[in-house]
Amino acid sequence: MDQGRESRWEKDAMTVEIMFALVTAGALAALVFGVLLVPAMAVGVSEPAGKGLLVVGAVLAGAAAVWRVVRVLLRFDARRRQGR
């Protein structure tokens, strides 16, 4: 077999890992966004504070999603390089 090319199994494993990273990143982003906004909605905040929480929630959710994708893919790459 050609040493420089990835096998079909390796490509499939990479695709599964990317999809796992994206799905879990979306779930984490929704969770972070919800944890920040649900209590604020339950208590009832003023208009400016509500908009501020919306922006902060979106930024934190986006950051959490990016962090999750990077973490999962770096861990996958480290395992792949070890031959696992």
Buried (B, 14 or more C-beta within 10 A) or exposed (E): EEEEEEEEEEEEBBEEBBEBBBEBBBEBBEEBBEEBBEEBEEEEBEEEEBEEBBEBBBEBBBEBBEEBBEEBBEEBEEEBEEEE
